[in-house]
Amino acid sequence: MPGKNGSKAEGFSLPKISARLVFEDDYEGAEVVVRTNVPMSLVIEAQEVGASQDIGSFAESFVSDVLLDWNLLDDGEPVAQTVEGMKSLPFDFVARILEAWSSAVAGVPVPLALKSDDGSTSAKEPSVEMAQ
């Protein structure tokens, strides 16, 4: 493959970069490992989801292209790392996962914060540990 100056460019394999999202407060102990260097098309899709608040439509893309692992249990049983497993999670937790992932990807969260009765959004931001 010729480069800009006509020379042949050497191949480069894109790394898969991930982050471990660690939650506090109501979800303390929950950890979700996500891919952070995703295709631009997925980031655009996430932004559209943020604008529409239609998280359900993004579940399939998130599970197939972003989710690498989680330690989530429901009644002592592992929550499947599938669309159905994700849809079984509390909405506020899914919104926090997506916000933390978005922040880890671009440093700018997708506007998915839930409004509460007191006018504030969710408590503390989850911490993000980057890995390669």
N, CA, C and O atoms as a printed pandas DataFrame, in Angstrom:
     atom_number atom_name residue_name chain_id  residue_number  x_coord  y_coord  z_coord
0              1         N          MET        A               1    0.844   -1.169    0.000
1              2        CA          MET        A               1    0.000    0.000    0.000
2              3         C          MET        A               1    0.890    1.233    0.000
3              4         O          MET        A               1    1.661    1.426    0.940
4              5         N          PRO        A               2    0.808    2.052   -1.001
5              6        CA          PRO        A               2    1.671    3.230   -1.066
6              7         C          PRO        A               2    1.273    4.281   -0.043
7              8         O          PRO        A               2    0.087    4.490    0.211
8              9         N          GLY        A               3    2.261    4.940    0.543
9             10        CA          GLY        A               3    2.025    6.037    1.465
10            11         C          GLY        A               3    1.799    7.328    0.694
11            12         O          GLY        A               3    1.741    7.320   -0.536
12            13         N          LYS        A               4    1.671    8.436    1.416
13            14        CA          LYS        A               4    1.412    9.738    0.785
14            15         C          LYS        A               4    2.514   10.135   -0.185
15            16         O          LYS        A               4    2.245   10.757   -1.212
16            17         N          ASN        A               5    3.747    9.780    0.134
17            18        CA          ASN        A               5    4.861   10.181   -0.732
18            19         C          ASN        A               5    5.183    9.112   -1.775
19            20         O          ASN        A               5    6.216    9.187   -2.440
20            21         N          GLY        A               6    4.298    8.110   -1.925
21            22        CA          GLY        A               6    4.511    7.074   -2.920
22            23         C          GLY        A               6    5.281    5.877   -2.420
23            24         O          GLY        A               6    5.332    4.853   -3.100
24            25         N          SER        A               7    5.890    5.977   -1.235
25            26        CA          SER        A               7    6.636    4.835   -0.696
26            27         C          SER        A               7    5.658    3.822   -0.117
27            28         O          SER        A               7    4.519    4.152    0.211
28            29         N          LYS        A               8    6.113    2.618   -0.002
29            30        CA          LYS        A               8    5.271    1.565    0.546
30            31         C          LYS        A               8    5.277    1.658    2.073
31            32         O          LYS        A               8    6.333    1.614    2.703
32            33         N          ALA        A               9    4.079    1.788    2.662
33            34        CA          ALA        A               9    3.952    1.888    4.116
34            35         C          ALA        A               9    3.995    0.498    4.737
35            36         O          ALA        A               9    3.481   -0.467    4.171
36            37         N          GLU        A              10    4.612    0.413    5.904
37            38        CA          GLU        A              10    4.629   -0.849    6.631
38            39         C          GLU        A              10    3.278   -1.038    7.302
39            40         O          GLU        A              10    2.610   -0.065    7.651
40            41         N          GLY        A              11    2.881   -2.284    7.481
41            42        CA          GLY        A              11    1.610   -2.586    8.126
42            43         C          GLY        A              11    1.646   -2.296    9.615
43            44         O          GLY        A              11    2.691   -2.415   10.256
44            45         N          PHE        A              12    0.535   -1.926   10.146
45            46        CA          PHE        A              12    0.391   -1.654   11.574
46            47         C          PHE        A              12   -0.910   -2.286   12.037
47            48         O          PHE        A              12   -1.977   -1.990   11.498
48            49         N          SER        A              13   -0.825   -3.145   13.023
49            50        CA          SER        A              13   -2.017   -3.757   13.597
50            51         C          SER        A              13   -2.535   -2.867   14.712
51            52         O          SER        A              13   -1.818   -2.556   15.662
52            53         N          LEU        A              14   -3.784   -2.464   14.583
53            54        CA          LEU        A              14   -4.381   -1.624   15.609
54            55         C          LEU        A              14   -4.549   -2.425   16.902
55            56         O          LEU        A              14   -5.066   -3.541   16.873
56            57         N          PRO        A              15   -4.121   -1.868   18.023
57            58        CA          PRO        A              15   -4.281   -2.583   19.297
58            59         C          PRO        A              15   -5.730   -2.517   19.763
59            60         O          PRO        A              15   -6.482   -1.630   19.359
60            61         N          LYS        A              16   -6.106   -3.448   20.602
61            62        CA          LYS        A              16   -7.408   -3.396   21.262
62            63         C          LYS        A              16   -7.149   -2.831   22.646
63            64         O          LYS        A              16   -6.548   -3.491   23.493
64            65         N          ILE        A              17   -7.597   -1.629   22.867
65            66        CA          ILE        A              17   -7.371   -0.941   24.138
66            67         C          ILE        A              17   -8.642   -1.048   24.970
67            68         O          ILE        A              17   -9.750   -0.876   24.462
68            69         N          SER        A              18   -8.466   -1.334   26.250
69            70        CA          SER        A              18   -9.623   -1.512   27.111
70            71         C          SER        A              18   -9.491   -0.679   28.377
71            72         O          SER        A              18   -8.428   -0.145   28.694
72            73         N          ALA        A              19  -10.607   -0.590   29.087
73            74        CA          ALA        A              19  -10.637    0.094   30.379
74            75         C          ALA        A              19  -11.501   -0.726   31.320
75            76         O          ALA        A              19  -12.473   -1.355   30.903
76            77         N          ARG        A              20  -11.139   -0.712   32.582
77            78        CA          ARG        A              20  -11.945   -1.365   33.616
78            79         C          ARG        A              20  -12.714   -0.260   34.335
79            80         O          ARG        A              20  -12.122    0.622   34.957
80            81         N          LEU        A              21  -14.033   -0.321   34.238
81            82        CA          LEU        A              21  -14.897    0.652   34.901
82            83         C          LEU        A              21  -15.230    0.106   36.281
83            84         O          LEU        A              21  -15.801   -0.979   36.396
84            85         N          VAL        A              22  -14.885    0.837   37.320
85            86        CA          VAL        A              22  -15.104    0.406   38.693
86            87         C          VAL        A              22  -16.095    1.373   39.317
87            88         O          VAL        A              22  -15.875    2.584   39.300
88            89         N          PHE        A              23  -17.184    0.851   39.868
89            90        CA          PHE        A              23  -18.274    1.678   40.366
90            91         C          PHE        A              23  -18.261    1.775   41.882
91            92         O          PHE        A              23  -17.699    0.930   42.579
92            93         N          GLU        A              24  -18.900    2.837   42.371
93            94        CA          GLU        A              24  -18.997    3.094   43.803
94            95         C          GLU        A              24  -20.462    3.251   44.183
95            96         O          GLU        A              24  -21.352    3.044   43.358
96            97         N          ASP        A              25  -20.702    3.612   45.417
97            98        CA          ASP        A              25  -22.036    3.863   45.951
98            99         C          ASP        A              25  -22.912    2.615   45.824
99           100         O          ASP        A              25  -22.509    1.540   46.268
100          101         N          ASP        A              26  -24.092    2.735   45.231
101          102        CA          ASP        A              26  -25.029    1.612   45.148
102          103         C          ASP        A              26  -24.455    0.417   44.399
103          104         O          ASP        A              26  -24.871   -0.717   44.634
104          105         N          TYR        A              27  -23.509    0.656   43.504
105          106        CA          TYR        A              27  -22.949   -0.408   42.677
106          107         C          TYR        A              27  -21.489   -0.703   43.019
107          108         O          TYR        A              27  -20.729   -1.183   42.177
108          109         N          GLU        A              28  -21.105   -0.411   44.261
109          110        CA          GLU        A              28  -19.729   -0.662   44.690
110          111         C          GLU        A              28  -19.387   -2.133   44.532
111          112         O          GLU        A              28  -20.148   -3.006   44.947
112          113         N          GLY        A              29  -18.248   -2.397   43.936
113          114        CA          GLY        A              29  -17.798   -3.761   43.689
114          115         C          GLY        A              29  -18.056   -4.209   42.258
115          116         O          GLY        A              29  -17.448   -5.171   41.788
116          117         N          ALA        A              30  -18.953   -3.517   41.564
117          118        CA          ALA        A              30  -19.228   -3.867   40.167
118          119         C          ALA        A              30  -18.064   -3.396   39.304
119          120         O          ALA        A              30  -17.562   -2.284   39.464
120          121         N          GLU        A              31  -17.648   -4.260   38.389
121          122        CA          GLU        A              31  -16.594   -3.918   37.441
122          123         C          GLU        A              31  -17.032   -4.351   36.053
123          124         O          GLU        A              31  -17.563   -5.445   35.863
124          125         N          VAL        A              32  -16.800   -3.469   35.085
125          126        CA          VAL        A              32  -17.145   -3.743   33.696
126          127         C          VAL        A              32  -15.914   -3.418   32.860
127          128         O          VAL        A              32  -15.390   -2.306   32.939
128          129         N          VAL        A              33  -15.448   -4.370   32.063
129          130        CA          VAL        A              33  -14.293   -4.152   31.192
130          131         C          VAL        A              33  -14.824   -3.879   29.790
131          132         O          VAL        A              33  -15.594   -4.662   29.235
132          133         N          VAL        A              34  -14.393   -2.752   29.235
133          134        CA          VAL        A              34  -14.893   -2.307   27.940
134          135         C          VAL        A              34  -13.752   -1.985   26.991
135          136         O          VAL        A              34  -12.654   -1.625   27.417
136          137         N          ARG        A              35  -14.022   -2.117   25.710
137          138        CA          ARG        A              35  -13.063   -1.695   24.682
138          139         C          ARG        A              35  -13.242   -0.193   24.495
139          140         O          ARG        A              35  -14.366    0.301   24.401
140          141         N          THR        A              36  -12.123    0.528   24.441
141          142        CA          THR        A              36  -12.209    1.982   24.312
142          143         C          THR        A              36  -11.811    2.504   22.938
143          144         O          THR        A              36  -12.222    3.604   22.570
144          145         N          ASN        A              37  -11.032    1.761   22.170
145          146        CA          ASN        A              37  -10.678    2.260   20.832
146          147         C          ASN        A              37  -11.580    1.572   19.807
147          148         O          ASN        A              37  -11.166    0.678   19.068
148          149         N          VAL        A              38  -12.813    2.025   19.799
149          150        CA          VAL        A              38  -13.843    1.457   18.931
150          151         C          VAL        A              38  -13.920    2.253   17.628
151          152         O          VAL        A              38  -13.413    3.373   17.552
152          153         N          PRO        A              39  -14.555    1.674   16.601
153          154        CA          PRO        A              39  -14.708    2.407   15.340
154          155         C          PRO        A              39  -15.485    3.705   15.534
155          156         O          PRO        A              39  -16.374    3.791   16.382
156          157         N          MET        A              40  -15.144    4.693   14.749
157          158        CA          MET        A              40  -15.806    5.991   14.806
158          159         C          MET        A              40  -17.314    5.849   14.620
159          160         O          MET        A              40  -18.082    6.591   15.232
160          161         N          SER        A              41  -17.748    4.907   13.784
161          162        CA          SER        A              41  -19.186    4.711   13.551
162          163         C          SER        A              41  -19.914    4.364   14.851
163          164         O          SER        A              41  -21.065    4.759   15.039
164          165         N          LEU        A              42  -19.256    3.632   15.743
165          166        CA          LEU        A              42  -19.872    3.269   17.020
166          167         C          LEU        A              42  -19.979    4.484   17.936
167          168         O          LEU        A              42  -20.961    4.625   18.665
168          169         N          VAL        A              43  -18.991    5.350   17.903
169          170        CA          VAL        A              43  -19.040    6.579   18.706
170          171         C          VAL        A              43  -20.180    7.466   18.221
171          172         O          VAL        A              43  -20.902    8.049   19.030
172          173         N          ILE        A              44  -20.344    7.571   16.914
173          174        CA          ILE        A              44  -21.444    8.369   16.350
174          175         C          ILE        A              44  -22.785    7.765   16.778
175          176         O          ILE        A              44  -23.701    8.491   17.165
176          177         N          GLU        A              45  -22.894    6.439   16.707
177          178        CA          GLU        A              45  -24.127    5.772   17.136
178          179         C          GLU        A              45  -24.406    6.065   18.611
179          180         O          GLU        A              45  -25.551    6.319   18.987
180          181         N          ALA        A              46  -23.376    6.030   19.436
181          182        CA          ALA        A              46  -23.537    6.313   20.865
182          183         C          ALA        A              46  -23.995    7.740   21.093
183          184         O          ALA        A              46  -24.828    7.988   21.965
184          185         N          GLN        A              47  -23.467    8.683   20.324
185          186        CA          GLN        A              47  -23.889   10.078   20.450
186          187         C          GLN        A              47  -25.358   10.238   20.071
187          188         O          GLN        A              47  -26.090   10.995   20.708
188          189         N          GLU        A              48  -25.784    9.529   19.039
189          190        CA          GLU        A              48  -27.186    9.573   18.636
190          191         C          GLU        A              48  -28.076    8.984   19.727
191          192         O          GLU        A              48  -29.163    9.497   19.992
192          193         N          VAL        A              49  -27.614    7.910   20.357
193          194        CA          VAL        A              49  -28.355    7.311   21.464
194          195         C          VAL        A              49  -28.448    8.301   22.620
195          196         O          VAL        A              49  -29.499    8.435   23.246
196          197         N          GLY        A              50  -27.352    8.990   22.898
197          198        CA          GLY        A              50  -27.353    9.982   23.972
198          199         C          GLY        A              50  -28.365   11.087   23.721
199          200         O          GLY        A              50  -29.044   11.538   24.643
200          201         N          ALA        A              51  -28.463   11.516   22.484
201          202        CA          ALA        A              51  -29.402   12.584   22.144
202          203         C          ALA        A              51  -30.846   12.099   22.232
203          204         O          ALA        A              51  -31.733   12.855   22.630
204          205         N          SER        A              52  -31.084   10.851   21.866
205          206        CA          SER        A              52  -32.456   10.332   21.841
206          207         C          SER        A              52  -32.870    9.657   23.145
207          208         O          SER        A              52  -34.059    9.444   23.382
208          209         N          GLN        A              53  -31.894    9.318   23.996
209          210        CA          GLN        A              53  -32.121    8.571   25.236
210          211         C          GLN        A              53  -32.670    7.170   24.970
211          212         O          GLN        A              53  -33.244    6.564   25.876
212          213         N          ASP        A              54  -32.510    6.634   23.751
213          214        CA          ASP        A              54  -32.992    5.304   23.376
214          215         C          ASP        A              54  -31.863    4.290   23.569
215          216         O          ASP        A              54  -31.287    3.797   22.599
216          217         N          ILE        A              55  -31.558    3.986   24.825
217          218        CA          ILE        A              55  -30.451    3.100   25.153
218          219         C          ILE        A              55  -30.691    1.689   24.625
219          220         O          ILE        A              55  -29.742    1.004   24.243
220          221         N          GLY        A              56  -31.933    1.253   24.600
221          222        CA          GLY        A              56  -32.262   -0.096   24.168
222          223         C          GLY        A              56  -31.752   -0.417   22.779
223          224         O          GLY        A              56  -31.333   -1.545   22.520
224          225         N          SER        A              57  -31.780    0.550   21.888
225          226        CA          SER        A              57  -31.332    0.302   20.519
226          227         C          SER        A              57  -29.817    0.146   20.429
227          228         O          SER        A              57  -29.312   -0.373   19.434
228          229         N          PHE        A              58  -29.092    0.581   21.439
229          230        CA          PHE        A              58  -27.639    0.525   21.429
230          231         C          PHE        A              58  -27.101   -0.739   22.102
231          232         O          PHE        A              58  -25.911   -1.037   22.007
232          233         N          ALA        A              59  -27.970   -1.474   22.775
233          234        CA          ALA        A              59  -27.535   -2.641   23.556
234          235         C          ALA        A              59  -26.789   -3.660   22.710
235          236         O          ALA        A              59  -25.755   -4.171   23.140
236          237         N          GLU        A              60  -27.286   -3.967   21.521
237          238        CA          GLU        A              60  -26.634   -4.976   20.684
238          239         C          GLU        A              60  -25.227   -4.541   20.278
239          240         O          GLU        A              60  -24.287   -5.333   20.347
240          241         N          SER        A              61  -25.082   -3.292   19.858
241          242        CA          SER        A              61  -23.758   -2.788   19.480
242          243         C          SER        A              61  -22.817   -2.787   20.673
243          244         O          SER        A              61  -21.647   -3.144   20.544
244          245         N          PHE        A              62  -23.323   -2.387   21.835
245          246        CA          PHE        A              62  -22.481   -2.330   23.026
246          247         C          PHE        A              62  -21.980   -3.724   23.391
247          248         O          PHE        A              62  -20.791   -3.909   23.652
248          249         N          VAL        A              63  -22.875   -4.695   23.409
249          250        CA          VAL        A              63  -22.489   -6.060   23.797
250          251         C          VAL        A              63  -21.513   -6.659   22.786
251          252         O          VAL        A              63  -20.538   -7.299   23.181
252          253         N          SER        A              64  -21.755   -6.464   21.497
253          254        CA          SER        A              64  -20.899   -7.112   20.499
254          255         C          SER        A              64  -19.571   -6.391   20.273
255          256         O          SER        A              64  -18.567   -7.041   19.981
256          257         N          ASP        A              65  -19.544   -5.065   20.400
257          258        CA          ASP        A              65  -18.338   -4.311   20.033
258          259         C          ASP        A              65  -17.584   -3.667   21.193
259          260         O          ASP        A              65  -16.435   -3.258   21.026
260          261         N          VAL        A              66  -18.208   -3.572   22.360
261          262        CA          VAL        A              66  -17.609   -2.829   23.469
262          263         C          VAL        A              66  -17.367   -3.705   24.696
263          264         O          VAL        A              66  -16.265   -3.708   25.246
264          265         N          LEU        A              67  -18.363   -4.433   25.121
265          266        CA          LEU        A              67  -18.280   -5.214   26.356
266          267         C          LEU        A              67  -17.284   -6.356   26.216
267          268         O          LEU        A              67  -17.395   -7.186   25.314
268          269         N          LEU        A              68  -16.314   -6.389   27.114
269          270        CA          LEU        A              68  -15.332   -7.474   27.136
270          271         C          LEU        A              68  -15.563   -8.423   28.307
271          272         O          LEU        A              68  -15.363   -9.631   28.178
272          273         N          ASP        A              69  -15.982   -7.881   29.446
273          274        CA          ASP        A              69  -16.181   -8.708   30.628
274          275         C          ASP        A              69  -16.908   -7.899   31.688
275          276         O          ASP        A              69  -16.864   -6.669   31.676
276          277         N          TRP        A              70  -17.574   -8.583   32.601
277          278        CA          TRP        A              70  -18.100   -7.951   33.813
278          279         C          TRP        A              70  -18.227   -8.985   34.903
279          280         O          TRP        A              70  -18.239  -10.186   34.634
280          281         N          ASN        A              71  -18.324   -8.517   36.142
281          282        CA          ASN        A              71  -18.406   -9.416   37.283
282          283         C          ASN        A              71  -19.804   -9.400   37.897
283          284         O          ASN        A              71  -19.942   -9.625   39.099
284          285         N          LEU        A              72  -20.817   -9.147   37.122
285          286        CA          LEU        A              72  -22.167   -8.926   37.626
286          287         C          LEU        A              72  -22.894  -10.240   37.913
287          288         O          LEU        A              72  -22.848  -11.187   37.128
288          289         N          LEU        A              73  -23.567  -10.261   39.067
289          290        CA          LEU        A              73  -24.356  -11.411   39.490
290          291         C          LEU        A              73  -25.793  -10.955   39.748
291          292         O          LEU        A              73  -26.029   -9.813   40.142
292          293         N          ASP        A              74  -26.736  -11.847   39.524
293          294        CA          ASP        A              74  -28.137  -11.610   39.865
294          295         C          ASP        A              74  -28.599  -12.823   40.654
295          296         O          ASP        A              74  -28.645  -13.933   40.123
296          297         N          ASP        A              75  -28.938  -12.617   41.910
297          298        CA          ASP        A              75  -29.295  -13.727   42.814
298          299         C          ASP        A              75  -28.210  -14.789   42.847
299          300         O          ASP        A              75  -28.505  -15.984   42.877
300          301         N          GLY        A              76  -26.948  -14.354   42.842
301          302        CA          GLY        A              76  -25.818  -15.263   42.951
302          303         C          GLY        A              76  -25.390  -15.917   41.646
303          304         O          GLY        A              76  -24.387  -16.630   41.613
304          305         N          GLU        A              77  -26.127  -15.689   40.581
305          306        CA          GLU        A              77  -25.807  -16.267   39.275
306          307         C          GLU        A              77  -25.207  -15.197   38.371
307          308         O          GLU        A              77  -25.664  -14.054   38.389
308          309         N          PRO        A              78  -24.189  -15.546   37.577
309          310        CA          PRO        A              78  -23.604  -14.555   36.663
310          311         C          PRO        A              78  -24.638  -14.019   35.670
311          312         O          PRO        A              78  -25.435  -14.776   35.116
312          313         N          VAL        A              79  -24.611  -12.716   35.457
313          314        CA          VAL        A              79  -25.459  -12.107   34.437
314          315         C          VAL        A              79  -24.782  -12.365   33.095
315          316         O          VAL        A              79  -23.606  -12.048   32.911
316          317         N          ALA        A              80  -25.533  -12.941   32.164
317          318        CA          ALA        A              80  -24.980  -13.258   30.845
318          319         C          ALA        A              80  -24.497  -11.987   30.158
319          320         O          ALA        A              80  -25.139  -10.940   30.242
320          321         N          GLN        A              81  -23.369  -12.090   29.486
321          322        CA          GLN        A              81  -22.812  -10.956   28.746
322          323         C          GLN        A              81  -23.424  -10.940   27.349
323          324         O          GLN        A              81  -22.737  -11.075   26.337
324          325         N          THR        A              82  -24.747  -10.768   27.339
325          326        CA          THR        A              82  -25.546  -10.763   26.116
326          327         C          THR        A              82  -26.462   -9.551   26.145
327          328         O          THR        A              82  -26.526   -8.829   27.140
328          329         N          VAL        A              83  -27.166   -9.337   25.048
329          330        CA          VAL        A              83  -28.143   -8.243   25.001
330          331         C          VAL        A              83  -29.201   -8.466   26.073
331          332         O          VAL        A              83  -29.582   -7.532   26.779
332          333         N          GLU        A              84  -29.677   -9.701   26.194
333          334        CA          GLU        A              84  -30.697   -9.991   27.211
334          335         C          GLU        A              84  -30.152   -9.755   28.614
335          336         O          GLU        A              84  -30.865   -9.240   29.476
336          337         N          GLY        A              85  -28.892  -10.128   28.853
337          338        CA          GLY        A              85  -28.275   -9.871   30.146
338          339         C          GLY        A              85  -28.191   -8.387   30.442
339          340         O          GLY        A              85  -28.479   -7.949   31.556
340          341         N          MET        A              86  -27.798   -7.621   29.449
341          342        CA          MET        A              86  -27.704   -6.167   29.632
342          343         C          MET        A              86  -29.081   -5.564   29.885
343          344         O          MET        A              86  -29.231   -4.677   30.726
344          345         N          LYS        A              87  -30.081   -6.046   29.157
345          346        CA          LYS        A              87  -31.435   -5.522   29.330
346          347         C          LYS        A              87  -32.037   -5.907   30.681
347          348         O          LYS        A              87  -33.023   -5.309   31.111
348          349         N          SER        A              88  -31.448   -6.904   31.357
349          350        CA          SER        A              88  -31.948   -7.303   32.670
350          351         C          SER        A              88  -31.404   -6.414   33.790
351          352         O          SER        A              88  -31.874   -6.485   34.926
352          353         N          LEU        A              89  -30.414   -5.578   33.471
353          354        CA          LEU        A              89  -29.796   -4.710   34.478
354          355         C          LEU        A              89  -30.677   -3.498   34.751
355          356         O          LEU        A              89  -31.453   -3.090   33.888
356          357         N          PRO        A              90  -30.564   -2.918   35.947
357          358        CA          PRO        A              90  -31.321   -1.694   36.237
358          359         C          PRO        A              90  -30.927   -0.575   35.262
359          360         O          PRO        A              90  -29.756   -0.411   34.922
360          361         N          PHE        A              91  -31.920    0.175   34.829
361          362        CA          PHE        A              91  -31.690    1.235   33.851
362          363         C          PHE        A              91  -30.646    2.237   34.332
363          364         O          PHE        A              91  -29.786    2.651   33.555
364          365         N          ASP        A              92  -30.709    2.633   35.602
365          366        CA          ASP        A              92  -29.756    3.631   36.080
366          367         C          ASP        A              92  -28.325    3.105   36.015
367          368         O          ASP        A              92  -27.395    3.871   35.763
368          369         N          PHE        A              93  -28.142    1.801   36.241
369          370        CA          PHE        A              93  -26.799    1.226   36.170
370          371         C          PHE        A              93  -26.318    1.160   34.723
371          372         O          PHE        A              93  -25.158    1.465   34.447
372          373         N          VAL        A              94  -27.183    0.771   33.807
373          374        CA          VAL        A              94  -26.809    0.749   32.387
374          375         C          VAL        A              94  -26.412    2.149   31.936
375          376         O          VAL        A              94  -25.424    2.312   31.220
376          377         N          ALA        A              95  -27.168    3.153   32.347
377          378        CA          ALA        A              95  -26.828    4.538   31.984
378          379         C          ALA        A              95  -25.466    4.918   32.538
379          380         O          ALA        A              95  -24.697    5.591   31.851
380          381         N          ARG        A              96  -25.141    4.508   33.759
381          382        CA          ARG        A              96  -23.831    4.807   34.343
382          383         C          ARG        A              96  -22.717    4.084   33.603
383          384         O          ARG        A              96  -21.637    4.645   33.414
384          385         N          ILE        A              97  -22.963    2.835   33.175
385          386        CA          ILE        A              97  -21.970    2.094   32.392
386          387         C          ILE        A              97  -21.688    2.840   31.091
387          388         O          ILE        A              97  -20.530    3.050   30.730
388          389         N          LEU        A              98  -22.744    3.239   30.391
389          390        CA          LEU        A              98  -22.573    3.921   29.112
390          391         C          LEU        A              98  -21.886    5.274   29.277
391          392         O          LEU        A              98  -21.055    5.656   28.453
392          393         N          GLU        A              99  -22.230    5.992   30.332
393          394        CA          GLU        A              99  -21.576    7.283   30.595
394          395         C          GLU        A              99  -20.084    7.089   30.856
395          396         O          GLU        A              99  -19.253    7.819   30.316
396          397         N          ALA        A             100  -19.750    6.099   31.688
397          398        CA          ALA        A             100  -18.346    5.858   32.025
398          399         C          ALA        A             100  -17.570    5.403   30.794
399          400         O          ALA        A             100  -16.438    5.836   30.581
400          401         N          TRP        A             101  -18.172    4.528   29.978
401          402        CA          TRP        A             101  -17.512    4.075   28.752
402          403         C          TRP        A             101  -17.287    5.257   27.810
403          404         O          TRP        A             101  -16.192    5.427   27.274
404          405         N          SER        A             102  -18.307    6.059   27.611
405          406        CA          SER        A             102  -18.194    7.210   26.729
406          407         C          SER        A             102  -17.093    8.156   27.192
407          408         O          SER        A             102  -16.324    8.675   26.384
408          409         N          SER        A             103  -17.029    8.369   28.480
409          410        CA          SER        A             103  -15.996    9.225   29.038
410          411         C          SER        A             103  -14.607    8.634   28.809
411          412         O          SER        A             103  -13.661    9.361   28.508
412          413         N          ALA        A             104  -14.489    7.323   28.951
413          414        CA          ALA        A             104  -13.199    6.654   28.739
414          415         C          ALA        A             104  -12.785    6.708   27.273
415          416         O          ALA        A             104  -11.594    6.799   26.972
416          417         N          VAL        A             105  -13.755    6.653   26.353
417          418        CA          VAL        A             105  -13.462    6.679   24.916
418          419         C          VAL        A             105  -13.007    8.056   24.465
419          420         O          VAL        A             105  -11.972    8.195   23.812
420          421         N          ALA        A             106  -13.775    9.059   24.811
421          422        CA          ALA        A             106  -13.536   10.383   24.245
422          423         C          ALA        A             106  -13.201   11.452   25.263
423          424         O          ALA        A             106  -12.845   12.572   24.896
424          425         N          GLY        A             107  -13.310   11.121   26.515
425          426        CA          GLY        A             107  -13.084   12.134   27.533
426          427         C          GLY        A             107  -14.260   13.078   27.687
427          428         O          GLY        A             107  -14.222   14.000   28.502
428          429         N          VAL        A             108  -15.321   12.845   26.894
429          430        CA          VAL        A             108  -16.519   13.672   26.966
430          431         C          VAL        A             108  -17.702   12.720   27.065
431          432         O          VAL        A             108  -17.944   11.944   26.141
432          433         N          PRO        A             109  -18.451   12.765   28.177
433          434        CA          PRO        A             109  -19.539   11.817   28.339
434          435         C          PRO        A             109  -20.705   12.078   27.390
435          436         O          PRO        A             109  -21.033   13.225   27.084
436          437         N          VAL        A             110  -21.326   10.985   26.930
437          438        CA          VAL        A             110  -22.576   11.088   26.193
438          439         C          VAL        A             110  -23.626   11.545   27.192
439          440         O          VAL        A             110  -23.633   11.046   28.317
440          441         N          PRO        A             111  -24.509   12.465   26.841
441          442        CA          PRO        A             111  -25.466   12.993   27.825
442          443         C          PRO        A             111  -26.551   11.983   28.178
443          444         O          PRO        A             111  -27.679   12.088   27.696
444          445         N          LEU        A             112  -26.212   11.002   29.021
445          446        CA          LEU        A             112  -27.171    9.988   29.432
446          447         C          LEU        A             112  -27.509   10.086   30.913
447          448         O          LEU        A             112  -28.147    9.183   31.455
448          449         N          ALA        A             113  -27.100   11.151   31.574
449          450        CA          ALA        A             113  -27.329   11.263   33.009
450          451         C          ALA        A             113  -28.827   11.231   33.292
451          452         O          ALA        A             113  -29.621   11.871   32.603
452          453         N          LEU        A             114  -29.189   10.478   34.312
453          454        CA          LEU        A             114  -30.586   10.377   34.704
454          455         C          LEU        A             114  -30.943   11.535   35.606
455          456         O          LEU        A             114  -30.148   11.930   36.460
456          457         N          LYS        A             115  -32.117   12.076   35.429
457          458        CA          LYS        A             115  -32.587   13.137   36.305
458          459         C          LYS        A             115  -33.222   12.491   37.533
459          460         O          LYS        A             115  -33.965   11.516   37.420
460          461         N          SER        A             116  -32.923   13.040   38.699
461          462        CA          SER        A             116  -33.518   12.526   39.926
462          463         C          SER        A             116  -34.463   13.562   40.491
463          464         O          SER        A             116  -34.522   14.685   39.990
464          465         N          ASP        A             117  -35.208   13.202   41.531
465          466        CA          ASP        A             117  -36.182   14.109   42.125
466          467         C          ASP        A             117  -35.548   15.350   42.721
467          468         O          ASP        A             117  -36.197   16.394   42.793
468          469         N          ASP        A             118  -34.288   15.264   43.155
469          470        CA          ASP        A             118  -33.655   16.418   43.774
470          471         C          ASP        A             118  -32.905   17.290   42.772
471          472         O          ASP        A             118  -32.235   18.247   43.161
472          473         N          GLY        A             119  -33.014   16.967   41.494
473          474        CA          GLY        A             119  -32.394   17.789   40.458
474          475         C          GLY        A             119  -30.958   17.453   40.159
475          476         O          GLY        A             119  -30.370   18.045   39.253
476          477         N          SER        A             120  -30.362   16.514   40.894
477          478        CA          SER        A             120  -28.968   16.156   40.628
478          479         C          SER        A             120  -28.922   14.897   39.787
479          480         O          SER        A             120  -29.909   14.171   39.668
480          481         N          THR        A             121  -27.743   14.647   39.199
481          482        CA          THR        A             121  -27.554   13.420   38.433
482          483         C          THR        A             121  -26.962   12.362   39.338
483          484         O          THR        A             121  -26.856   12.566   40.548
484          485         N          SER        A             122  -26.576   11.236   38.769
485          486        CA          SER        A             122  -26.046   10.139   39.567
486          487         C          SER        A             122  -24.878   10.593   40.426
487          488         O          SER        A             122  -24.221   11.591   40.129
488          489         N          ALA        A             123  -24.631    9.854   41.487
489          490        CA          ALA        A             123  -23.630   10.229   42.482
490          491         C          ALA        A             123  -22.243   10.347   41.891
491          492         O          ALA        A             123  -22.046   11.104   40.940
492          493         N          LYS        A             124  -21.295    9.635   42.414
493          494        CA          LYS        A             124  -19.916    9.739   41.954
494          495         C          LYS        A             124  -19.723    9.065   40.614
495          496         O          LYS        A             124  -20.406    8.099   40.275
496          497         N          GLU        A             125  -18.786    9.590   39.870
497          498        CA          GLU        A             125  -18.400    8.963   38.608
498          499         C          GLU        A             125  -17.621    7.697   38.915
499          500         O          GLU        A             125  -16.828    7.677   39.856
500          501         N          PRO        A             126  -17.829    6.639   38.142
501          502        CA          PRO        A             126  -17.003    5.453   38.339
502          503         C          PRO        A             126  -15.583    5.733   37.947
503          504         O          PRO        A             126  -15.320    6.602   37.116
504          505         N          SER        A             127  -14.660    5.002   38.539
505          506        CA          SER        A             127  -13.278    5.189   38.149
506          507         C          SER        A             127  -12.994    4.324   36.936
507          508         O          SER        A             127  -13.639    3.298   36.722
508          509         N          VAL        A             128  -12.024    4.752   36.149
509          510        CA          VAL        A             128  -11.681    4.055   34.919
510          511         C          VAL        A             128  -10.204    3.716   34.956
511          512         O          VAL        A             128   -9.363    4.601   35.114
512          513         N          GLU        A             129   -9.882    2.430   34.809
513          514        CA          GLU        A             129   -8.504    1.980   34.741
514          515         C          GLU        A             129   -8.226    1.582   33.306
515          516         O          GLU        A             129   -8.871    0.668   32.793
516          517         N          MET        A             130   -7.284    2.238   32.642
517          518        CA          MET        A             130   -6.974    1.955   31.250
518          519         C          MET        A             130   -6.003    0.789   31.170
519          520         O          MET        A             130   -5.116    0.648   32.012
520          521         N          ALA        A             131   -6.177   -0.044   30.151
521          522        CA          ALA        A             131   -5.293   -1.188   29.910
522          523         C          ALA        A             131   -5.082   -1.349   28.423
523          524         O          ALA        A             131   -5.844   -0.803   27.625
524          525         N          GLN        A             132   -4.056   -2.094   28.037
525          526        CA          GLN        A             132   -3.834   -2.416   26.627
526          527         C          GLN        A             132   -3.695   -3.890   26.482
527          528         O          GLN        A             132   -3.501   -4.386   25.371
